[in-house]
């Protein structure tokens, strides 16, 4: 799955944590081994009213309760 992250923070102080917000309507299914038709069907179901209902619930927020560094450059390309 892929989506732009329009806002987020990373606290590297004494209690490391991260917080991100994603526009649920911008989520896209990615997968090199799956046919485009299958990805499109999964994406439609995922965004629709049976799963995420992204038109009604347009934002997904995540706030960690803690975080650990995986080293410099750990997340390039994500």
mmCIF file of the N, C-alpha and C atoms, coordinates in Angstrom:
data_MODEL
# 
_entry.id   MODEL 
# 
loop_
_atom_site.group_PDB 
_atom_site.id 
_atom_site.type_symbol 
_atom_site.label_atom_id 
_atom_site.label_alt_id 
_atom_site.label_comp_id 
_atom_site.label_asym_id 
_atom_site.label_entity_id 
_atom_site.label_seq_id 
_atom_site.pdbx_PDB_ins_code 
_atom_site.Cartn_x 
_atom_site.Cartn_y 
_atom_site.Cartn_z 
_atom_site.occupancy 
_atom_site.B_iso_or_equiv 
_atom_site.pdbx_formal_charge 
_atom_site.auth_seq_id 
_atom_site.auth_comp_id 
_atom_site.auth_asym_id 
_atom_site.auth_atom_id 
_atom_site.pdbx_PDB_model_num 
ATOM 1   N N  . UNK A 1 1  ? 0.837   -1.143 0.000   1.00 0.00 ? 1  UNK A N  1 
ATOM 2   C CA . UNK A 1 1  ? 0.000   0.000  0.000   1.00 0.00 ? 1  UNK A CA 1 
ATOM 3   C C  . UNK A 1 1  ? 0.893   1.220  0.000   1.00 0.00 ? 1  UNK A C  1 
ATOM 4   N N  . UNK A 1 2  ? 0.438   2.291  -0.587  1.00 0.00 ? 2  UNK A N  1 
ATOM 5   C CA . UNK A 1 2  ? 1.208   3.517  -0.670  1.00 0.00 ? 2  UNK A CA 1 
ATOM 6   C C  . UNK A 1 2  ? 0.260   4.701  -0.566  1.00 0.00 ? 2  UNK A C  1 
ATOM 7   N N  . UNK A 1 3  ? 0.735   5.779  0.065   1.00 0.00 ? 3  UNK A N  1 
ATOM 8   C CA . UNK A 1 3  ? -0.037  7.023  0.149   1.00 0.00 ? 3  UNK A CA 1 
ATOM 9   C C  . UNK A 1 3  ? 0.904   8.140  0.538   1.00 0.00 ? 3  UNK A C  1 
ATOM 10  N N  . UNK A 1 4  ? 0.642   9.351  0.038   1.00 0.00 ? 4  UNK A N  1 
ATOM 11  C CA . UNK A 1 4  ? 1.442   10.483 0.499   1.00 0.00 ? 4  UNK A CA 1 
ATOM 12  C C  . UNK A 1 4  ? 1.127   10.774 1.968   1.00 0.00 ? 4  UNK A C  1 
ATOM 13  N N  . UNK A 1 5  ? 2.109   11.242 2.713   1.00 0.00 ? 5  UNK A N  1 
ATOM 14  C CA . UNK A 1 5  ? 1.915   11.615 4.116   1.00 0.00 ? 5  UNK A CA 1 
ATOM 15  C C  . UNK A 1 5  ? 2.018   13.136 4.186   1.00 0.00 ? 5  UNK A C  1 
ATOM 16  N N  . UNK A 1 6  ? 0.868   13.831 4.205   1.00 0.00 ? 6  UNK A N  1 
ATOM 17  C CA . UNK A 1 6  ? 0.895   15.292 4.180   1.00 0.00 ? 6  UNK A CA 1 
ATOM 18  C C  . UNK A 1 6  ? 1.375   15.939 5.476   1.00 0.00 ? 6  UNK A C  1 
ATOM 19  N N  . UNK A 1 7  ? 1.309   15.218 6.592   1.00 0.00 ? 7  UNK A N  1 
ATOM 20  C CA . UNK A 1 7  ? 1.812   15.789 7.836   1.00 0.00 ? 7  UNK A CA 1 
ATOM 21  C C  . UNK A 1 7  ? 2.292   14.686 8.753   1.00 0.00 ? 7  UNK A C  1 
ATOM 22  N N  . UNK A 1 8  ? 3.267   15.032 9.558   1.00 0.00 ? 8  UNK A N  1 
ATOM 23  C CA . UNK A 1 8  ? 3.807   14.073 10.505  1.00 0.00 ? 8  UNK A CA 1 
ATOM 24  C C  . UNK A 1 8  ? 4.903   14.702 11.336  1.00 0.00 ? 8  UNK A C  1 
ATOM 25  N N  . UNK A 1 9  ? 5.173   14.082 12.471  1.00 0.00 ? 9  UNK A N  1 
ATOM 26  C CA . UNK A 1 9  ? 6.236   14.560 13.342  1.00 0.00 ? 9  UNK A CA 1 
ATOM 27  C C  . UNK A 1 9  ? 7.017   13.376 13.886  1.00 0.00 ? 9  UNK A C  1 
ATOM 28  N N  . UNK A 1 10 ? 8.253   13.644 14.241  1.00 0.00 ? 10 UNK A N  1 
ATOM 29  C CA . UNK A 1 10 ? 9.093   12.647 14.892  1.00 0.00 ? 10 UNK A CA 1 
ATOM 30  C C  . UNK A 1 10 ? 9.758   13.333 16.074  1.00 0.00 ? 10 UNK A C  1 
ATOM 31  N N  . UNK A 1 11 ? 9.531   12.812 17.257  1.00 0.00 ? 11 UNK A N  1 
ATOM 32  C CA . UNK A 1 11 ? 10.144  13.336 18.477  1.00 0.00 ? 11 UNK A CA 1 
ATOM 33  C C  . UNK A 1 11 ? 11.306  12.419 18.830  1.00 0.00 ? 11 UNK A C  1 
ATOM 34  N N  . UNK A 1 12 ? 12.501  12.957 18.829  1.00 0.00 ? 12 UNK A N  1 
ATOM 35  C CA . UNK A 1 12 ? 13.686  12.151 19.124  1.00 0.00 ? 12 UNK A CA 1 
ATOM 36  C C  . UNK A 1 12 ? 14.235  12.437 20.521  1.00 0.00 ? 12 UNK A C  1 
ATOM 37  N N  . UNK A 1 13 ? 13.419  13.050 21.366  1.00 0.00 ? 13 UNK A N  1 
ATOM 38  C CA . UNK A 1 13 ? 13.841  13.397 22.720  1.00 0.00 ? 13 UNK A CA 1 
ATOM 39  C C  . UNK A 1 13 ? 13.907  12.193 23.637  1.00 0.00 ? 13 UNK A C  1 
ATOM 40  N N  . UNK A 1 14 ? 13.643  12.416 24.912  1.00 0.00 ? 14 UNK A N  1 
ATOM 41  C CA . UNK A 1 14 ? 13.770  11.343 25.905  1.00 0.00 ? 14 UNK A CA 1 
ATOM 42  C C  . UNK A 1 14 ? 12.706  10.261 25.761  1.00 0.00 ? 14 UNK A C  1 
ATOM 43  N N  . UNK A 1 15 ? 11.591  10.565 25.115  1.00 0.00 ? 15 UNK A N  1 
ATOM 44  C CA . UNK A 1 15 ? 10.538  9.580  24.843  1.00 0.00 ? 15 UNK A CA 1 
ATOM 45  C C  . UNK A 1 15 ? 10.240  9.598  23.344  1.00 0.00 ? 15 UNK A C  1 
ATOM 46  N N  . UNK A 1 16 ? 11.074  8.938  22.536  1.00 0.00 ? 16 UNK A N  1 
ATOM 47  C CA . UNK A 1 16 ? 10.899  8.982  21.073  1.00 0.00 ? 16 UNK A CA 1 
ATOM 48  C C  . UNK A 1 16 ? 9.514   8.495  20.647  1.00 0.00 ? 16 UNK A C  1 
ATOM 49  N N  . UNK A 1 17 ? 8.934   9.181  19.678  1.00 0.00 ? 17 UNK A N  1 
ATOM 50  C CA . UNK A 1 17 ? 7.609   8.832  19.167  1.00 0.00 ? 17 UNK A CA 1 
ATOM 51  C C  . UNK A 1 17 ? 7.439   9.429  17.778  1.00 0.00 ? 17 UNK A C  1 
ATOM 52  N N  . UNK A 1 18 ? 6.489   8.909  17.029  1.00 0.00 ? 18 UNK A N  1 
ATOM 53  C CA . UNK A 1 18 ? 6.144   9.452  15.721  1.00 0.00 ? 18 UNK A CA 1 
ATOM 54  C C  . UNK A 1 18 ? 4.629   9.601  15.620  1.00 0.00 ? 18 UNK A C  1 
ATOM 55  N N  . UNK A 1 19 ? 4.227   10.540 14.787  1.00 0.00 ? 19 UNK A N  1 
ATOM 56  C CA . UNK A 1 19 ? 2.805   10.753 14.509  1.00 0.00 ? 19 UNK A CA 1 
ATOM 57  C C  . UNK A 1 19 ? 2.671   11.113 13.041  1.00 0.00 ? 19 UNK A C  1 
ATOM 58  N N  . UNK A 1 20 ? 1.746   10.447 12.329  1.00 0.00 ? 20 UNK A N  1 
ATOM 59  C CA . UNK A 1 20 ? 1.501   10.745 10.920  1.00 0.00 ? 20 UNK A CA 1 
ATOM 60  C C  . UNK A 1 20 ? 0.002   10.780 10.643  1.00 0.00 ? 20 UNK A C  1 
ATOM 61  N N  . UNK A 1 21 ? -0.350  11.510 9.604   1.00 0.00 ? 21 UNK A N  1 
ATOM 62  C CA . UNK A 1 21 ? -1.728  11.583 9.128   1.00 0.00 ? 21 UNK A CA 1 
ATOM 63  C C  . UNK A 1 21 ? -1.708  11.330 7.625   1.00 0.00 ? 21 UNK A C  1 
ATOM 64  N N  . UNK A 1 22 ? -2.669  10.529 7.159   1.00 0.00 ? 22 UNK A N  1 
ATOM 65  C CA . UNK A 1 22 ? -2.748  10.144 5.753   1.00 0.00 ? 22 UNK A CA 1 
ATOM 66  C C  . UNK A 1 22 ? -4.169  10.363 5.258   1.00 0.00 ? 22 UNK A C  1 
ATOM 67  N N  . UNK A 1 23 ? -4.294  10.900 4.054   1.00 0.00 ? 23 UNK A N  1 
ATOM 68  C CA . UNK A 1 23 ? -5.598  11.023 3.401   1.00 0.00 ? 23 UNK A CA 1 
ATOM 69  C C  . UNK A 1 23 ? -5.985  9.621  2.929   1.00 0.00 ? 23 UNK A C  1 
ATOM 70  N N  . UNK A 1 24 ? -6.971  9.019  3.551   1.00 0.00 ? 24 UNK A N  1 
ATOM 71  C CA . UNK A 1 24 ? -7.372  7.647  3.227   1.00 0.00 ? 24 UNK A CA 1 
ATOM 72  C C  . UNK A 1 24 ? -7.763  7.504  1.761   1.00 0.00 ? 24 UNK A C  1 
ATOM 73  N N  . UNK A 1 25 ? -8.298  8.549  1.161   1.00 0.00 ? 25 UNK A N  1 
ATOM 74  C CA . UNK A 1 25 ? -8.719  8.492  -0.243  1.00 0.00 ? 25 UNK A CA 1 
ATOM 75  C C  . UNK A 1 25 ? -7.534  8.382  -1.188  1.00 0.00 ? 25 UNK A C  1 
ATOM 76  N N  . UNK A 1 26 ? -6.313  8.694  -0.699  1.00 0.00 ? 26 UNK A N  1 
ATOM 77  C CA . UNK A 1 26 ? -5.110  8.649  -1.532  1.00 0.00 ? 26 UNK A CA 1 
ATOM 78  C C  . UNK A 1 26 ? -4.367  7.317  -1.431  1.00 0.00 ? 26 UNK A C  1 
ATOM 79  N N  . UNK A 1 27 ? -4.861  6.387  -0.619  1.00 0.00 ? 27 UNK A N  1 
ATOM 80  C CA . UNK A 1 27 ? -4.206  5.086  -0.483  1.00 0.00 ? 27 UNK A CA 1 
ATOM 81  C C  . UNK A 1 27 ? -4.269  4.333  -1.811  1.00 0.00 ? 27 UNK A C  1 
ATOM 82  N N  . UNK A 1 28 ? -3.155  3.727  -2.195  1.00 0.00 ? 28 UNK A N  1 
ATOM 83  C CA . UNK A 1 28 ? -3.085  2.945  -3.421  1.00 0.00 ? 28 UNK A CA 1 
ATOM 84  C C  . UNK A 1 28 ? -2.478  1.587  -3.127  1.00 0.00 ? 28 UNK A C  1 
ATOM 85  N N  . UNK A 1 29 ? -3.023  0.555  -3.754  1.00 0.00 ? 29 UNK A N  1 
ATOM 86  C CA . UNK A 1 29 ? -2.496  -0.799 -3.620  1.00 0.00 ? 29 UNK A CA 1 
ATOM 87  C C  . UNK A 1 29 ? -1.333  -0.939 -4.591  1.00 0.00 ? 29 UNK A C  1 
ATOM 88  N N  . UNK A 1 30 ? -0.205  -1.396 -4.076  1.00 0.00 ? 30 UNK A N  1 
ATOM 89  C CA . UNK A 1 30 ? 0.956   -1.639 -4.930  1.00 0.00 ? 30 UNK A CA 1 
ATOM 90  C C  . UNK A 1 30 ? 1.368   -3.090 -4.765  1.00 0.00 ? 30 UNK A C  1 
ATOM 91  N N  . UNK A 1 31 ? 1.922   -3.649 -5.772  1.00 0.00 ? 31 UNK A N  1 
ATOM 92  C CA . UNK A 1 31 ? 2.371   -5.035 -5.712  1.00 0.00 ? 31 UNK A CA 1 
ATOM 93  C C  . UNK A 1 31 ? 2.847   -5.456 -7.077  1.00 0.00 ? 31 UNK A C  1 
ATOM 94  N N  . UNK A 1 32 ? 4.119   -5.676 -7.200  1.00 0.00 ? 32 UNK A N  1 
ATOM 95  C CA . UNK A 1 32 ? 4.699   -6.004 -8.503  1.00 0.00 ? 32 UNK A CA 1 
ATOM 96  C C  . UNK A 1 32 ? 4.256   -7.360 -9.025  1.00 0.00 ? 32 UNK A C  1 
ATOM 97  N N  . UNK A 1 33 ? 3.904   -8.260 -8.116  1.00 0.00 ? 33 UNK A N  1 
ATOM 98  C CA . UNK A 1 33 ? 3.557   -9.621 -8.528  1.00 0.00 ? 33 UNK A CA 1 
ATOM 99  C C  . UNK A 1 33 ? 2.068   -9.819 -8.788  1.00 0.00 ? 33 UNK A C  1 
ATOM 100 N N  . UNK A 1 34 ? 1.282   -8.775 -8.611  1.00 0.00 ? 34 UNK A N  1 
ATOM 101 C CA . UNK A 1 34 ? -0.165  -8.893 -8.799  1.00 0.00 ? 34 UNK A CA 1 
ATOM 102 C C  . UNK A 1 34 ? -0.580  -8.190 -10.087 1.00 0.00 ? 34 UNK A C  1 
ATOM 103 N N  . UNK A 1 35 ? -1.510  -8.781 -10.847 1.00 0.00 ? 35 UNK A N  1 
ATOM 104 C CA . UNK A 1 35 ? -2.007  -8.122 -12.052 1.00 0.00 ? 35 UNK A CA 1 
ATOM 105 C C  . UNK A 1 35 ? -2.709  -6.808 -11.714 1.00 0.00 ? 35 UNK A C  1 
ATOM 106 N N  . UNK A 1 36 ? -2.603  -5.836 -12.606 1.00 0.00 ? 36 UNK A N  1 
ATOM 107 C CA . UNK A 1 36 ? -3.208  -4.522 -12.403 1.00 0.00 ? 36 UNK A CA 1 
ATOM 108 C C  . UNK A 1 36 ? -4.700  -4.640 -12.096 1.00 0.00 ? 36 UNK A C  1 
ATOM 109 N N  . UNK A 1 37 ? -5.380  -5.529 -12.772 1.00 0.00 ? 37 UNK A N  1 
ATOM 110 C CA . UNK A 1 37 ? -6.826  -5.711 -12.554 1.00 0.00 ? 37 UNK A CA 1 
ATOM 111 C C  . UNK A 1 37 ? -7.111  -6.126 -11.100 1.00 0.00 ? 37 UNK A C  1 
ATOM 112 N N  . UNK A 1 38 ? -6.303  -7.058 -10.576 1.00 0.00 ? 38 UNK A N  1 
ATOM 113 C CA . UNK A 1 38 ? -6.483  -7.504 -9.192  1.00 0.00 ? 38 UNK A CA 1 
ATOM 114 C C  . UNK A 1 38 ? -6.213  -6.372 -8.216  1.00 0.00 ? 38 UNK A C  1 
ATOM 115 N N  . UNK A 1 39 ? -5.161  -5.598 -8.462  1.00 0.00 ? 39 UNK A N  1 
ATOM 116 C CA . UNK A 1 39 ? -4.852  -4.466 -7.581  1.00 0.00 ? 39 UNK A CA 1 
ATOM 117 C C  . UNK A 1 39 ? -5.994  -3.465 -7.575  1.00 0.00 ? 39 UNK A C  1 
ATOM 118 N N  . UNK A 1 40 ? -6.557  -3.189 -8.747  1.00 0.00 ? 40 UNK A N  1 
ATOM 119 C CA . UNK A 1 40 ? -7.665  -2.237 -8.854  1.00 0.00 ? 40 UNK A CA 1 
ATOM 120 C C  . UNK A 1 40 ? -8.890  -2.722 -8.079  1.00 0.00 ? 40 UNK A C  1 
ATOM 121 N N  . UNK A 1 41 ? -9.181  -4.009 -8.159  1.00 0.00 ? 41 UNK A N  1 
ATOM 122 C CA . UNK A 1 41 ? -10.329 -4.561 -7.433  1.00 0.00 ? 41 UNK A CA 1 
ATOM 123 C C  . UNK A 1 41 ? -10.121 -4.497 -5.921  1.00 0.00 ? 41 UNK A C  1 
ATOM 124 N N  . UNK A 1 42 ? -8.916  -4.825 -5.465  1.00 0.00 ? 42 UNK A N  1 
ATOM 125 C CA . UNK A 1 42 ? -8.612  -4.767 -4.033  1.00 0.00 ? 42 UNK A CA 1 
ATOM 126 C C  . UNK A 1 42 ? -8.687  -3.324 -3.549  1.00 0.00 ? 42 UNK A C  1 
ATOM 127 N N  . UNK A 1 43 ? -8.139  -2.400 -4.323  1.00 0.00 ? 43 UNK A N  1 
ATOM 128 C CA . UNK A 1 43 ? -8.163  -0.983 -3.958  1.00 0.00 ? 43 UNK A CA 1 
ATOM 129 C C  . UNK A 1 43 ? -9.604  -0.462 -3.849  1.00 0.00 ? 43 UNK A C  1 
ATOM 130 N N  . UNK A 1 44 ? -10.432 -0.829 -4.812  1.00 0.00 ? 44 UNK A N  1 
ATOM 131 C CA . UNK A 1 44 ? -11.830 -0.392 -4.795  1.00 0.00 ? 44 UNK A CA 1 
ATOM 132 C C  . UNK A 1 44 ? -12.541 -0.902 -3.540  1.00 0.00 ? 44 UNK A C  1 
ATOM 133 N N  . UNK A 1 45 ? -12.332 -2.170 -3.212  1.00 0.00 ? 45 UNK A N  1 
ATOM 134 C CA . UNK A 1 45 ? -12.949 -2.749 -2.011  1.00 0.00 ? 45 UNK A CA 1 
ATOM 135 C C  . UNK A 1 45 ? -12.402 -2.099 -0.750  1.00 0.00 ? 45 UNK A C  1 
ATOM 136 N N  . UNK A 1 46 ? -11.088 -1.874 -0.706  1.00 0.00 ? 46 UNK A N  1 
ATOM 137 C CA . UNK A 1 46 ? -10.443 -1.283 0.467   1.00 0.00 ? 46 UNK A CA 1 
ATOM 138 C C  . UNK A 1 46 ? -10.973 0.117  0.753   1.00 0.00 ? 46 UNK A C  1 
ATOM 139 N N  . UNK A 1 47 ? -11.114 0.939  -0.279  1.00 0.00 ? 47 UNK A N  1 
ATOM 140 C CA . UNK A 1 47 ? -11.546 2.322  -0.098  1.00 0.00 ? 47 UNK A CA 1 
ATOM 141 C C  . UNK A 1 47 ? -13.058 2.451  0.083   1.00 0.00 ? 47 UNK A C  1 
ATOM 142 N N  . UNK A 1 48 ? -13.805 1.437  -0.321  1.00 0.00 ? 48 UNK A N  1 
ATOM 143 C CA . UNK A 1 48 ? -15.265 1.488  -0.308  1.00 0.00 ? 48 UNK A CA 1 
ATOM 144 C C  . UNK A 1 48 ? -15.883 1.377  1.072   1.00 0.00 ? 48 UNK A C  1 
ATOM 145 N N  . UNK A 1 49 ? -17.203 1.454  1.131   1.00 0.00 ? 49 UNK A N  1 
ATOM 146 C CA . UNK A 1 49 ? -17.933 1.493  2.399   1.00 0.00 ? 49 UNK A CA 1 
ATOM 147 C C  . UNK A 1 49 ? -17.844 0.216  3.230   1.00 0.00 ? 49 UNK A C  1 
ATOM 148 N N  . UNK A 1 50 ? -17.468 -0.896 2.625   1.00 0.00 ? 50 UNK A N  1 
ATOM 149 C CA . UNK A 1 50 ? -17.378 -2.153 3.372   1.00 0.00 ? 50 UNK A CA 1 
ATOM 150 C C  . UNK A 1 50 ? -16.107 -2.262 4.214   1.00 0.00 ? 50 UNK A C  1 
ATOM 151 N N  . UNK A 1 51 ? -15.049 -1.493 3.860   1.00 0.00 ? 51 UNK A N  1 
ATOM 152 C CA . UNK A 1 51 ? -13.782 -1.614 4.579   1.00 0.00 ? 51 UNK A CA 1 
ATOM 153 C C  . UNK A 1 51 ? -13.439 -0.265 5.220   1.00 0.00 ? 51 UNK A C  1 
ATOM 154 N N  . UNK A 1 52 ? -12.723 0.618  4.512   1.00 0.00 ? 52 UNK A N  1 
ATOM 155 C CA . UNK A 1 52 ? -12.295 1.892  5.106   1.00 0.00 ? 52 UNK A CA 1 
ATOM 156 C C  . UNK A 1 52 ? -13.352 2.993  5.030   1.00 0.00 ? 52 UNK A C  1 
ATOM 157 N N  . UNK A 1 53 ? -14.261 2.907  4.078   1.00 0.00 ? 53 UNK A N  1 
ATOM 158 C CA . UNK A 1 53 ? -15.261 3.959  3.860   1.00 0.00 ? 53 UNK A CA 1 
ATOM 159 C C  . UNK A 1 53 ? -14.554 5.311  3.795   1.00 0.00 ? 53 UNK A C  1 
ATOM 160 N N  . UNK A 1 54 ? -13.593 5.406  2.876   1.00 0.00 ? 54 UNK A N  1 
ATOM 161 C CA . UNK A 1 54 ? -12.704 6.563  2.812   1.00 0.00 ? 54 UNK A CA 1 
ATOM 162 C C  . UNK A 1 54 ? -13.394 7.877  2.462   1.00 0.00 ? 54 UNK A C  1 
ATOM 163 N N  . UNK A 1 55 ? -14.545 7.842  1.860   1.00 0.00 ? 55 UNK A N  1 
ATOM 164 C CA . UNK A 1 55 ? -15.273 9.099  1.604   1.00 0.00 ? 55 UNK A CA 1 
ATOM 165 C C  . UNK A 1 55 ? -15.863 9.655  2.902   1.00 0.00 ? 55 UNK A C  1 
ATOM 166 N N  . UNK A 1 56 ? -16.214 8.777  3.790   1.00 0.00 ? 56 UNK A N  1 
ATOM 167 C CA . UNK A 1 56 ? -16.795 9.204  5.068   1.00 0.00 ? 56 UNK A CA 1 
ATOM 168 C C  . UNK A 1 56 ? -15.709 9.442  6.124   1.00 0.00 ? 56 UNK A C  1 
ATOM 169 N N  . UNK A 1 57 ? -14.680 8.608  6.115   1.00 0.00 ? 57 UNK A N  1 
ATOM 170 C CA . UNK A 1 57 ? -13.569 8.709  7.068   1.00 0.00 ? 57 UNK A CA 1 
ATOM 171 C C  . UNK A 1 57 ? -12.312 9.014  6.260   1.00 0.00 ? 57 UNK A C  1 
ATOM 172 N N  . UNK A 1 58 ? -12.100 10.279 5.986   1.00 0.00 ? 58 UNK A N  1 
ATOM 173 C CA . UNK A 1 58 ? -11.096 10.682 5.013   1.00 0.00 ? 58 UNK A CA 1 
ATOM 174 C C  . UNK A 1 58 ? -9.669  10.721 5.546   1.00 0.00 ? 58 UNK A C  1 
ATOM 175 N N  . UNK A 1 59 ? -9.484  10.676 6.839   1.00 0.00 ? 59 UNK A N  1 
ATOM 176 C CA . UNK A 1 59 ? -8.138  10.762 7.386   1.00 0.00 ? 59 UNK A CA 1 
ATOM 177 C C  . UNK A 1 59 ? -7.829  9.582  8.296   1.00 0.00 ? 59 UNK A C  1 
ATOM 178 N N  . UNK A 1 60 ? -6.616  9.056  8.151   1.00 0.00 ? 60 UNK A N  1 
ATOM 179 C CA . UNK A 1 60 ? -6.120  8.014  9.034   1.00 0.00 ? 60 UNK A CA 1 
ATOM 180 C C  . UNK A 1 60 ? -4.988  8.633  9.838   1.00 0.00 ? 60 UNK A C  1 
ATOM 181 N N  . UNK A 1 61 ? -5.065  8.525  11.149  1.00 0.00 ? 61 UNK A N  1 
ATOM 182 C CA . UNK A 1 61 ? -4.012  9.046  12.007  1.00 0.00 ? 61 UNK A CA 1 
ATOM 183 C C  . UNK A 1 61 ? -3.341  7.921  12.772  1.00 0.00 ? 61 UNK A C  1 
ATOM 184 N N  . UNK A 1 62 ? -2.045  8.049  12.954  1.00 0.00 ? 62 UNK A N  1 
ATOM 185 C CA . UNK A 1 62 ? -1.283  7.090  13.735  1.00 0.00 ? 62 UNK A CA 1 
ATOM 186 C C  . UNK A 1 62 ? -0.370  7.857  14.674  1.00 0.00 ? 62 UNK A C  1 
ATOM 187 N N  . UNK A 1 63 ? -0.421  7.497  15.949  1.00 0.00 ? 63 UNK A N  1 
ATOM 188 C CA . UNK A 1 63 ? 0.467   8.100  16.936  1.00 0.00 ? 63 UNK A CA 1 
ATOM 189 C C  . UNK A 1 63 ? 1.063   6.968  17.759  1.00 0.00 ? 63 UNK A C  1 
ATOM 190 N N  . UNK A 1 64 ? 2.384   6.861  17.712  1.00 0.00 ? 64 UNK A N  1 
ATOM 191 C CA . UNK A 1 64 ? 3.053   5.779  18.430  1.00 0.00 ? 64 UNK A CA 1 
ATOM 192 C C  . UNK A 1 64 ? 3.125   6.093  19.915  1.00 0.00 ? 64 UNK A C  1 
ATOM 193 N N  . UNK A 1 65 ? 3.315   5.061  20.694  1.00 0.00 ? 65 UNK A N  1 
ATOM 194 C CA . UNK A 1 65 ? 3.549   5.234  22.126  1.00 0.00 ? 65 UNK A CA 1 
ATOM 195 C C  . UNK A 1 65 ? 5.036   5.148  22.430  1.00 0.00 ? 65 UNK A C  1 
ATOM 196 N N  . UNK A 1 66 ? 5.828   4.855  21.422  1.00 0.00 ? 66 UNK A N  1 
ATOM 197 C CA . UNK A 1 66 ? 7.273   4.789  21.547  1.00 0.00 ? 66 UNK A CA 1 
ATOM 198 C C  . UNK A 1 66 ? 7.882   4.450  20.205  1.00 0.00 ? 66 UNK A C  1 
ATOM 199 N N  . UNK A 1 67 ? 9.178   4.694  20.072  1.00 0.00 ? 67 UNK A N  1 
ATOM 200 C CA . UNK A 1 67 ? 9.873   4.409  18.822  1.00 0.00 ? 67 UNK A CA 1 
ATOM 201 C C  . UNK A 1 67 ? 11.341  4.153  19.111  1.00 0.00 ? 67 UNK A C  1 
ATOM 202 N N  . UNK A 1 68 ? 11.968  3.396  18.218  1.00 0.00 ? 68 UNK A N  1 
ATOM 203 C CA . UNK A 1 68 ? 13.401  3.132  18.305  1.00 0.00 ? 68 UNK A CA 1 
ATOM 204 C C  . UNK A 1 68 ? 14.031  3.406  16.955  1.00 0.00 ? 68 UNK A C  1 
ATOM 205 N N  . UNK A 1 69 ? 15.223  3.938  16.963  1.00 0.00 ? 69 UNK A N  1 
ATOM 206 C CA . UNK A 1 69 ? 15.940  4.197  15.728  1.00 0.00 ? 69 UNK A CA 1 
ATOM 207 C C  . UNK A 1 69 ? 16.381  2.881  15.092  1.00 0.00 ? 69 UNK A C  1 
ATOM 208 N N  . UNK A 1 70 ? 16.233  2.806  13.771  1.00 0.00 ? 70 UNK A N  1 
ATOM 209 C CA . UNK A 1 70 ? 16.726  1.646  13.029  1.00 0.00 ? 70 UNK A CA 1 
ATOM 210 C C  . UNK A 1 70 ? 18.008  2.011  12.309  1.00 0.00 ? 70 UNK A C  1 
ATOM 211 N N  . UNK A 1 71 ? 18.538  3.183  12.584  1.00 0.00 ? 71 UNK A N  1 
ATOM 212 C CA . UNK A 1 71 ? 19.779  3.631  11.966  1.00 0.00 ? 71 UNK A CA 1 
ATOM 213 C C  . UNK A 1 71 ? 19.540  4.641  10.864  1.00 0.00 ? 71 UNK A C  1 
ATOM 214 N N  . UNK A 1 72 ? 20.596  5.313  10.491  1.00 0.00 ? 72 UNK A N  1 
ATOM 215 C CA . UNK A 1 72 ? 20.522  6.335  9.449   1.00 0.00 ? 72 UNK A CA 1 
ATOM 216 C C  . UNK A 1 72 ? 20.107  5.699  8.120   1.00 0.00 ? 72 UNK A C  1 
ATOM 217 N N  . UNK A 1 73 ? 19.221  6.365  7.394   1.00 0.00 ? 73 UNK A N  1 
ATOM 218 C CA . UNK A 1 73 ? 18.805  5.895  6.085   1.00 0.00 ? 73 UNK A CA 1 
ATOM 219 C C  . UNK A 1 73 ? 17.906  4.675  6.112   1.00 0.00 ? 73 UNK A C  1 
ATOM 220 N N  . UNK A 1 74 ? 17.312  4.375  7.239   1.00 0.00 ? 74 UNK A N  1 
ATOM 221 C CA . UNK A 1 74 ? 16.516  3.155  7.365   1.00 0.00 ? 74 UNK A CA 1 
ATOM 222 C C  . UNK A 1 74 ? 15.277  3.149  6.510   1.00 0.00 ? 74 UNK A C  1 
ATOM 223 N N  . UNK A 1 75 ? 14.752  4.319  6.211   1.00 0.00 ? 75 UNK A N  1 
ATOM 224 C CA . UNK A 1 75 ? 13.423  4.345  5.602   1.00 0.00 ? 75 UNK A CA 1 
ATOM 225 C C  . UNK A 1 75 ? 13.404  5.001  4.238   1.00 0.00 ? 75 UNK A C  1 
ATOM 226 N N  . UNK A 1 76 ? 14.526  5.099  3.579   1.00 0.00 ? 76 UNK A N  1 
ATOM 227 C CA . UNK A 1 76 ? 14.575  5.714  2.255   1.00 0.00 ? 76 UNK A CA 1 
ATOM 228 C C  . UNK A 1 76 ? 13.668  4.968  1.295   1.00 0.00 ? 76 UNK A C  1 
ATOM 229 N N  . UNK A 1 77 ? 12.880  5.720  0.562   1.00 0.00 ? 77 UNK A N  1 
ATOM 230 C CA . UNK A 1 77 ? 12.013  5.125  -0.447  1.00 0.00 ? 77 UNK A CA 1 
ATOM 231 C C  . UNK A 1 77 ? 10.663  4.668  0.064   1.00 0.00 ? 77 UNK A C  1 
ATOM 232 N N  . UNK A 1 78 ? 10.402  4.869  1.338   1.00 0.00 ? 78 UNK A N  1 
ATOM 233 C CA . UNK A 1 78 ? 9.094   4.463  1.879   1.00 0.00 ? 78 UNK A CA 1 
ATOM 234 C C  . UNK A 1 78 ? 8.113   5.579  1.670   1.00 0.00 ? 78 UNK A C  1 
# 
